[in-house]
Structure formats: C-alpha cells, structure tokens
C-alpha cells in the first residue's frame, strides 16, 4: 500500500497533465438537465425570426444586395443550419427578439478543410441590433471563451477572457461541440462540452440579441435553443 501511495504521489508531482481533465467540474448541459421550457430557434424553416447583419469595421455585406441569395440555409432535414463560408465575408445572423435573462444552447461543427486550421466563428449574446456593442462566445479550435466590445458606464471597452478560460474543451474540426451561454443580471457563464470555462460577473449591458457568426469558414449549427429566465 505504501508503495502504491508513493507511486501516486510521484505521478501527481511529475505528470499533472494526467489530472487536468478532472480539474474542472463536469456537468450536464442545462438542456439535458431540464428540457422543459426551451424554444427551438430553428423550428421555422423560413428563418423569418432571423435577420442578416453586417459587423462593424469590416465593410458591407459581400452578399447583401437585394435579391442576393443568403449563405444561411437549413439542410433538407430542417435540423442543421449551414453557412457556406466560401460565399460570404464576416457577418452575423441575428435572432430578432431582444433578450435580458436567458440560456442559449447551440451545437456546431466545422467540416474539415485540408491544411486549414483557422476555423473561426462565435455565438453572440446581449448584442445591439447594429452590433456596435457586442459579446460572443468565441468558437475556435484554440478554445471557447467570452469576447466582445462591451459597454462600461456607457463607454466602449474591449473584452477578451481567453486568459481566464479554465481549459480548451473545443473538439477538432468534424466533431460537434456544445456551447451554452447563461446570462442573468450582470453574471454571464460559458459552458463548453461538459464544463464551465468562463465566468464574467461584471456585464454592464442588461439586454440585447443573440446570434450566430459567419467568418469565412463553412460552419454548421444544430439544436439552437433558447430558454428565457426571470
């Protein structure tokens, strides 16, 4: 027994990475834990509850002219929302209802592109209609974390919580990821594939829109659901 304990202590001392995956508290998603009361944001195949929008600082929509086909389309099953990254610049698809307290659940994956690892997208929350004030759960292979151009006492302030990310839980291209953003009052948490990776306790923007980002790469979303909270 003494030999076993000595061996275990040596592993802990010299191989901390062995225990890194258990460092964060593992949990089920909010959707799994309490499936009642969620709204399926992709239930309407016409996507009439969504609006395409440009993002500040990157010019106009490349495909924004009247009559131009949208790069956002539901697949034939109606279950997966696809954005054709090679046909659009950087833009977002905004859910039209403004929200205060809520949880948004979204699953996404990047179809693999040979030799390219710069996949980039995000899930917006509490973002203004023109996206001059924006927040998102950044979705890259380098990790999921809260990023934005927020407002503090009405003044613009850059927000980047990558260094506060507890661990990178994003899966490789080709695999589905699950993100949940919970916003209640000034507190926002980001849950990724089984654990909370970011906690932001000082959000000074009380409400806004949720949305999905296109940033030049084909991306697929499914099971995009919303639960309003008191």
Protein Blocks (a to p, Z undefined) as FASTA:
>chain_A
ZZmmmmmmmmmmmmmmlmmmmmpccdddfklmmmghiacfklpmnlmmbccdddehiapa
fklcghiacfbdcdfkopaccddfklcccdddddfbdcfbdcddddddddddehiakbcc
dddehiafklmaccdddddfkbccddddddeehiacdddfklmpmbdcbdcehiacdddd
ddehjbccddeehiafbdcfkbcbfbdcdddddehiacddehiacdddZZ
